[in-house]
């Protein structure tokens, strides 16, 4: 798995590009998400203006190229004139480096090669950086690129292809970022209005959640919140985020990670405690298998979960489906055993390219949920990968049009009102809690509990 660009590496790239100190990198194309496909690359990256291509190889080396010109898919190859283009290295054998290789003055017209059959090619005639053509399938998550002949178009300063690529054409990932001005594209009016993201607001949200109590007449002591969604979308990470907020330190109780298969092998009900040894709060976060194209939670088993028939810690078995004959089957579940709200977790970076097979699976699960009248919301995760500035501060989330647009698209995908689409950033690489992340997660959780109350009131 590729280690993402670190803050100091991003800063190095911005300095190499020059111009304003407020340059913004917006992810357009990512191989580990979108696949190695020339057609997909051009669909996402053509006519986007200046961009930077970043390649992560299997030897801990990160290199790439920048062009101030737009990529264009053309049947016949043509070059783009670019005096500002350059190649670079920002990591070698896992250690940060800062190497910039500018275009030669007599080669401006050959800075990049635009052709429909290939991905980003730096150097027309003689590609000076490894590239791909057509479509490449991975082998154990690794893609092999086509070699290049460095030094003909870009001034490599005696660096040969072996030194540039650390003698490896095998890569874990390739990313293409649009480069433009401004850390955020902010509107003068937020597309969703909230209080100021400060400590007072965070404490108010925490208090609301801590003091939450289900309707007494229902006999339900803890609302059950079920999370489902595509593998790697971040449902288990959201559970860990909420547990961390109330425990006061980063936690990892629910299995989470970035493998291609679901790490959740059991149906689990997680209590969220106030502090390290305080009592559990009045809700449970329920985790289940993630959705996969060829695997994942079965609609019949999902229905058993909704109805409260499946016991906590039930181990999913791909060869034997859960049924009324299964060990621990709850034959006569009470209202307190049933699911009171379903949370569909979606990766914000995948909304535009959501696999139809996964959408179909979500629709089948939604049909089960709708039959039972259970409310639904969507958690829109990984918003920090949509706008680079959100990696460091998510307090401006509701003033960024790109996030508002994704909320609209997600609402259309699942057929829910916009108020039911809740953007969040989970704790993933952080080692300490952050006020802005806490506020966004608590806002989502409070809304979830409010919707669950509506369901209980109508039961």
VOLO-27585 format. One record per residue (C-alpha): residue in one letter; x, y, z. Coordinates in Angstrom, 3 decimals, decimal comma. Each point is the difference from the previous one (the first is absolute). Last residue first. Layout:
BEGIN
type; X; Y; Z
a; X; Y; Z
...
***
This chain:
BEGIN
type; X; Y; Z
x; -43,444; 2,426; 16,351
x; -0,436; 3,616; -1,051
x; 1,926; 1,520; 2,891
x; 2,716; -2,640; -0,352
x; 0,575; 0,981; -3,629
x; 0,159; 3,719; 0,773
x; 2,440; -0,760; 2,822
x; 2,297; -1,772; -2,491
x; -0,033; 3,165; -2,123
x; 1,152; 2,067; 2,979
x; 2,701; -2,560; 0,804
x; 1,403; 0,206; -3,532
x; -0,058; 3,816; 0,085
x; 1,974; -0,025; 3,256
x; 2,498; -2,435; -1,532
x; 0,570; 2,163; -3,084
x; 0,569; 3,153; 2,043
x; 2,266; -1,999; 2,318
x; 2,146; -1,127; -2,937
x; 0,368; 3,550; -1,390
x; 0,746; 1,421; 3,468
x; 2,584; -2,652; 0,847
x; 1,884; 0,520; -3,267
x; 0,194; 3,759; 0,677
x; 1,112; -0,448; 3,635
x; 2,828; -2,387; -0,837
x; 0,921; -3,103; 1,989
x; 3,600; -1,202; -0,016
x; 1,862; -2,682; -1,941
x; -1,522; 0,802; -3,385
x; 0,418; -2,426; -2,899
x; -3,586; -1,205; -0,266
x; -2,431; 1,967; 2,170
x; -3,121; 0,334; -2,106
x; -0,975; 3,057; -2,023
x; -3,729; 0,559; -0,305
x; -2,668; 1,111; -2,477
x; -3,628; -0,769; 0,965
x; -2,605; -0,679; -2,681
x; -3,465; -0,261; 1,626
x; -0,616; 3,754; -0,275
x; 0,454; -0,410; -3,771
x; -3,149; -2,155; -0,168
x; 0,468; -3,694; -0,927
x; -0,222; -1,843; -3,326
x; 3,253; -1,957; 0,327
x; 1,859; 1,329; -3,038
x; -1,838; 3,347; -0,090
x; 0,954; 0,794; 3,602
x; 3,603; -0,982; -0,769
x; 0,041; 2,408; -2,949
x; -1,406; 2,889; 2,035
x; 2,462; -0,633; 2,853
x; 2,779; -0,136; -2,583
x; -1,023; 3,448; -1,263
x; 0,051; 1,381; 3,546
x; 3,512; -1,393; 0,414
x; 1,162; 1,726; -3,190
x; -1,736; 3,235; 1,056
x; 2,206; 0,398; 3,092
x; -1,691; 2,055; 2,716
x; -1,436; -2,963; 1,952
x; 3,406; -1,656; 0,361
x; 1,741; 3,132; 1,312
x; 0,643; -1,490; 3,457
x; 1,728; -2,992; -1,605
x; 3,547; 1,164; 0,796
x; 3,315; -1,667; -0,918
x; -1,088; -2,585; -2,528
x; -2,823; 2,333; -1,010
x; 2,557; 2,164; -1,807
x; 0,558; -2,727; -2,585
x; -3,595; 0,024; -1,182
x; -1,504; -3,298; -1,131
x; 2,316; -2,211; 2,071
x; -1,062; 1,780; 3,192
x; -3,580; -1,020; -0,775
x; 1,000; -3,558; 0,888
x; -3,501; -0,944; 1,189
x; -3,544; 0,870; -1,079
x; -2,174; -1,603; 2,679
x; -3,402; -0,695; -1,513
x; -3,224; -0,080; 1,996
x; -2,854; -2,451; 0,275
x; -3,240; -0,289; 1,971
x; -1,594; -3,424; 0,656
x; -3,488; -0,436; -1,462
x; 0,278; -3,803; -0,094
x; -0,597; -0,284; -3,734
x; 2,344; 2,955; -0,516
x; 2,894; -1,822; 1,667
x; -0,440; -3,131; -2,119
x; -0,216; 2,098; -3,184
x; 3,071; 1,918; 1,176
x; 1,959; -3,261; 0,122
x; -0,911; -0,740; -3,617
x; 0,837; 3,590; -1,009
x; 3,391; -0,276; 1,692
x; 0,720; -3,162; -1,961
x; -0,949; 1,687; -3,283
x; 2,238; 2,968; 0,851
x; 2,828; -2,455; 0,674
x; -0,419; -1,658; -3,411
x; -0,241; 3,416; -1,656
x; 3,460; 0,872; 1,278
x; 0,077; 3,582; 1,411
x; 2,030; 2,193; -2,338
x; -1,190; 3,507; 0,885
x; -0,620; -0,897; 3,663
x; 3,365; -1,744; 0,332
x; 2,062; 2,797; 1,588
x; -2,774; 0,635; 2,536
x; 0,269; -3,580; 1,306
x; -3,498; -1,086; 1,007
x; -1,306; -1,345; 3,327
x; -3,685; -0,915; 0,132
x; -1,327; 0,510; 3,535
x; -3,101; -1,977; 0,975
x; -2,217; 1,068; 2,912
x; -1,930; -1,806; 2,751
x; 1,401; -3,522; -0,406
x; -1,861; -2,568; 2,097
x; 0,880; -1,438; 3,404
x; -1,636; 2,833; 1,972
x; -3,249; -0,554; -1,901
x; -0,101; -3,569; 1,309
x; 1,334; -3,004; -1,866
x; -1,935; -3,288; 0,080
x; 2,163; -2,703; -1,579
x; 3,435; 1,444; 0,704
x; 2,353; -2,372; -1,850
x; 2,985; -0,763; 2,254
x; 1,147; -3,010; -2,032
x; -1,517; -0,052; -3,470
x; -3,225; -1,896; -0,699
x; -2,028; 3,168; -0,595
x; 2,508; 0,861; -2,713
x; 3,483; 1,429; -0,558
x; 1,497; -1,176; -3,293
x; 2,587; -2,765; -0,047
x; 2,901; -0,064; -2,466
x; 1,072; 3,631; 0,351
x; -0,236; -0,180; 3,791
x; -0,578; 3,187; 1,986
x; 0,950; -0,235; 3,678
x; -2,824; 1,187; 2,306
x; 1,541; 2,346; 2,559
x; -3,383; 1,430; 1,083
x; -2,942; -2,232; -0,814
x; -1,966; 0,108; -3,283
x; -3,799; 0,040; 0,337
x; -0,374; 3,740; 0,658
x; -2,286; 0,664; -2,971
x; 2,564; 2,184; -1,773
x; 2,705; -2,626; 0,509
x; -2,225; -2,761; -1,424
x; -0,669; 2,224; -3,015
x; 3,732; 0,417; -0,575
x; 0,374; -3,785; 0,079
x; -2,564; -0,204; -2,794
x; 1,623; 2,868; -1,931
x; 3,455; -1,711; 0,206
x; 2,853; 2,081; 1,424
x; 3,107; 0,017; -2,145
x; 1,169; -1,884; -3,080
x; 0,436; 0,335; -3,751
x; -0,306; 3,777; -0,416
x; 0,768; 0,643; 3,655
x; -2,113; 1,519; 2,781
x; 1,544; 0,107; 3,462
x; -0,780; -2,562; 2,670
x; -1,761; 1,276; 3,123
x; 0,459; 2,613; 2,712
x; -2,582; 1,162; 2,517
x; 0,482; 3,256; 1,914
x; -1,929; -0,160; 3,263
x; -1,908; 2,850; 1,615
x; -0,809; 1,319; 3,465
x; 3,551; 0,682; 1,134
x; 1,999; -2,697; 1,759
x; 1,024; 0,719; 3,600
x; 3,408; 1,508; 0,741
x; 3,313; -1,861; 0,090
x; 2,216; 1,780; -2,495
x; -2,240; 2,989; -0,598
x; -3,674; -0,145; -0,959
x; -0,438; -3,401; -1,567
x; -1,110; -0,884; -3,523
x; -1,341; -3,546; -0,173
x; 0,729; -1,964; -3,156
x; -2,365; -2,633; -1,389
x; 1,830; -2,381; -2,328
x; -0,981; -2,220; -2,917
x; 3,227; -1,839; -0,690
x; 2,515; -0,180; -2,863
x; 0,652; 3,713; -0,403
x; 3,282; 0,345; -1,891
x; -1,907; 0,123; -3,295
x; 2,187; -0,774; -2,984
x; 2,052; 2,368; -2,181
x; 2,202; 0,996; 2,914
x; -0,097; 3,553; 1,349
x; -0,345; -0,358; 3,758
x; -2,480; -0,343; 2,827
x; -0,830; -2,529; 2,716
x; -2,241; 1,719; 2,600
x; 1,715; 0,796; 3,309
x; 2,578; 2,415; -1,398
x; 0,229; 2,943; 2,410
x; 1,457; 3,519; -0,132
x; -0,387; 1,682; 3,382
x; -2,696; 1,829; 1,989
x; -2,261; -3,007; 0,557
x; -2,985; 1,862; -1,383
x; 1,725; 1,184; -3,159
x; 1,880; -3,275; -0,500
x; -3,170; -2,128; 0,083
x; -1,523; 2,290; -2,648
x; 3,075; -0,248; -2,246
x; 0,264; -3,770; 0,488
x; -3,582; -0,426; -1,198
x; 0,752; 2,297; -2,935
x; 3,054; -2,115; -0,843
x; -2,191; -3,103; -0,082
x; -2,221; 1,684; -2,612
x; 2,946; 1,422; -1,981
x; -0,716; -0,496; -3,711
x; 2,676; -2,715; -0,234
x; -2,589; -2,706; -0,877
x; -3,278; 1,510; -1,181
x; -2,667; 0,832; 2,535
x; -1,807; -0,987; 3,179
x; -0,357; 1,527; 3,459
x; -2,821; -1,020; 2,334
x; -0,992; 2,366; 2,842
x; -1,741; -1,683; 2,945
x; -1,615; 2,401; 2,473
x; 0,768; -0,975; 3,593
x; -2,517; -0,233; 2,834
x; -3,032; -0,852; -2,130
x; -3,152; -0,499; 2,096
x; -1,962; 1,998; -2,561
x; -1,724; 2,174; 2,633
x; 3,317; 1,532; 1,064
x; 0,794; 1,577; -3,365
x; 3,725; -0,535; -0,561
x; 2,381; 2,020; 2,195
x; 2,661; 2,449; -1,238
x; 1,926; 1,693; 2,792
x; 3,411; -1,070; -1,283
x; -0,956; 0,900; -3,576
x; -1,236; 3,495; 0,855
x; 2,949; 0,529; 2,344
x; 2,470; -0,900; -2,719
x; -1,700; 2,437; -2,385
x; 0,142; 2,817; 2,559
x; 3,631; -0,780; 0,781
x; 0,867; 0,237; -3,694
x; -1,890; 3,281; -0,354
x; 1,868; 1,553; 2,928
x; 3,313; -1,302; -1,351
x; -0,453; 1,744; -3,333
x; -1,465; -0,832; -3,408
x; -2,434; 2,924; -0,249
x; -3,643; -1,047; -0,076
x; -1,401; -1,766; -3,021
x; -1,490; 0,961; -3,382
x; 0,165; -2,371; -2,952
x; 0,760; 1,330; -3,501
x; 2,041; 2,703; 1,708
x; -0,283; 3,544; -1,349
x; 2,938; 2,084; -1,209
x; 1,201; -3,069; -1,839
x; 3,396; -1,525; 0,561
x; 2,278; -1,669; -2,501
x; 2,655; -1,071; 2,442
x; 3,808; 0,104; 0,068
x; -0,078; 2,475; -2,861
x; 1,529; -0,082; -3,461
x; 0,060; -2,995; -2,303
x; 1,700; -3,343; -0,569
x; -2,095; -3,012; -1,040
x; 1,475; -3,152; 1,489
x; 0,828; -3,276; -1,753
x; 0,785; -2,993; 2,193
x; 1,805; -3,243; -0,822
x; 0,089; -2,949; 2,388
x; 1,736; -3,170; 1,117
x; 2,683; 0,077; -2,688
x; 2,325; -2,461; -1,712
x; 2,422; 1,635; -2,436
x; 2,858; -0,332; 2,482
x; 3,682; 1,016; -0,161
x; -0,362; 2,776; 2,571
x; -2,192; 1,740; -2,592
x; 2,289; 3,009; -0,598
x; 3,201; -1,866; 0,909
x; -0,710; -2,817; -2,451
x; -1,199; 2,392; -2,705
x; 3,235; 1,997; 0,153
x; 0,736; 3,122; 2,060
x; 2,874; 1,918; -1,631
x; -1,761; 3,373; 0,593
x; -3,371; -1,282; -1,292
x; -0,610; 2,961; -2,329
x; -3,329; -0,978; -1,582
x; -0,614; -0,789; -3,678
x; 2,674; -2,588; -0,867
x; 1,116; -0,662; 3,572
x; -2,007; -3,082; 0,882
x; -0,837; -2,868; -2,302
x; -3,135; -1,624; 1,405
x; -1,276; -3,377; 1,170
x; -3,615; -1,107; -0,289
x; -1,761; -0,377; 3,344
x; -0,693; -3,084; 2,115
x; -2,950; 0,175; 2,408
x; -0,031; -1,515; 3,511
x; -3,072; -0,805; 2,126
x; 0,691; -3,732; 0,051
x; 0,388; 0,044; -3,795
x; -1,871; 2,999; -1,357
x; -1,822; 0,171; -3,337
x; 1,300; 2,443; -2,587
x; -2,146; 1,904; -2,502
x; 1,145; 1,909; -3,067
x; 3,531; 1,355; 0,272
x; 1,937; 0,761; 3,149
x; 2,861; 2,349; 0,859
x; 3,585; 0,070; 1,272
x; 1,569; 3,500; -0,307
x; 2,091; 1,554; -2,772
x; -2,250; -1,189; -2,843
x; 2,048; 0,359; -3,206
x; -2,132; 1,387; -2,827
x; -1,968; 2,344; 2,252
x; 1,381; 0,254; 3,521
x; -2,191; -0,424; 3,068
x; -2,813; -2,477; -0,730
x; -3,114; 0,013; 2,191
x; -2,184; -3,035; -0,866
x; 0,071; -1,512; -3,434
x; -2,305; -0,979; -2,892
x; -1,688; 3,387; -0,326
x; 3,217; 1,827; -0,775
x; 1,497; 3,204; 1,367
x; 3,788; -0,010; 0,301
x; 1,527; 2,418; 2,491
x; 2,871; 2,502; -0,045
x; 0,769; -0,435; -3,709
x; -0,424; 3,630; -1,109
x; 2,179; 1,212; 2,889
x; 2,901; -2,185; -1,170
x; 2,666; 2,619; -0,868
x; -0,044; 1,509; 3,491
x; 0,307; -3,408; 1,696
x; -2,820; -0,784; 2,416
x; 0,838; 0,293; 3,685
x; 1,065; -2,907; 2,278
x; -0,848; 0,722; 3,643
x; 1,376; -2,087; 2,877
x; -1,088; 0,467; 3,607
x; 0,473; -3,188; 2,032
x; -2,070; -1,559; 2,785
x; 0,973; -3,506; 1,087
x; -2,012; -3,154; -0,792
x; 2,592; -1,404; -2,389
x; -0,139; 3,284; -1,906
x; -2,718; 2,615; 0,507
x; -0,724; 3,389; -1,605
x; 1,290; -0,671; -3,524
x; -0,846; 2,357; -2,844
x; -0,689; 0,576; -3,692
x; -0,576; 3,451; -1,465
x; -2,356; 2,032; -2,191
x; 0,095; 3,806; 0,143
x; 0,989; 0,720; -3,616
x; -2,898; -2,052; -1,318
x; -0,836; -0,582; -3,671
x; -2,326; -3,006; -0,303
x; 0,842; -2,909; -2,278
x; -2,297; -1,923; -2,291
x; -0,939; -3,654; -0,282
x; -2,783; -0,910; -2,410
x; -3,252; -1,355; 1,453
x; -0,058; 2,815; 2,513
x; -0,686; 0,075; 3,728
x; 0,969; 3,389; 1,392
x; 2,035; 0,839; 3,102
x; -0,025; 3,677; 0,880
x; 3,196; 2,067; 0,172
x; 1,931; 1,206; 3,070
x; 1,693; -3,370; 0,215
x; 1,517; -1,706; 3,030
x; 1,724; -3,376; 0,193
x; 0,493; -3,002; 2,241
x; 2,034; -1,658; 2,736
x; -0,616; -1,834; 3,259
x; 2,358; -2,789; 1,105
x; -0,875; -2,484; 2,733
x; 1,264; -2,947; -2,009
x; -3,426; -1,108; -1,281
x; -0,553; 3,171; -2,003
x; -2,190; 3,006; 0,741
x; -0,504; 2,200; -3,084
x; -1,275; 3,589; 0,255
x; -1,334; 1,923; -3,010
x; -0,455; 3,768; 0,410
x; -2,574; 2,043; -1,824
x; -0,509; 3,364; -1,688
x; -3,292; 0,332; -1,953
x; -2,887; -2,433; 0,398
x; -0,664; -0,550; -3,716
x; 0,477; -3,782; 0,288
x; 0,492; -1,489; 3,464
x; -3,008; -2,120; 0,910
x; -1,073; -1,406; -3,365
x; 3,618; -0,012; -1,177
x; 1,127; -2,181; 2,917
x; -3,039; -2,266; -0,335
x; 0,776; -0,629; -3,692
x; 3,681; -0,618; 0,717
x; -0,934; -2,601; 2,604
x; 1,973; -1,070; 3,056
x; -2,754; -0,280; 2,604
x; -2,222; 2,695; 1,516
x; 0,657; -0,438; 3,736
x; 3,546; -1,407; 0,131
x; 0,743; 1,983; -3,178
x; -1,049; 3,393; 1,338
x; -1,327; 2,743; -2,255
x; -1,206; 3,548; 0,634
x; 1,354; 0,852; 3,463
x; -0,080; 3,734; 0,698
x; 3,315; 1,679; 0,877
x; -0,313; 3,641; 1,081
x; 2,620; 2,710; -0,367
x; -0,223; 2,635; 2,728
x; 3,686; 0,993; 0,034
x; -0,609; 1,535; -3,412
x; 2,365; -0,612; -2,884
x; 2,626; -2,748; 0,128
x; -0,429; -3,562; -1,301
x; 3,134; -1,162; 1,852
x; -1,200; 1,725; 3,169
x; -3,351; -1,757; -0,283
x; 1,764; -3,324; -0,427
x; 2,132; 0,565; 3,098
x; -3,112; 0,923; 2,004
x; -1,685; -3,223; -1,042
x; 3,089; -1,902; 1,097
x; 0,034; 1,793; 3,376
x; -3,656; -0,860; 0,535
x; 0,556; -3,700; -0,823
x; -1,150; -1,456; -3,301
x; -1,859; -3,201; 0,706
x; 1,782; -3,262; 1,030
x; -0,699; -2,497; -2,772
x; -1,322; -3,440; 0,931
***
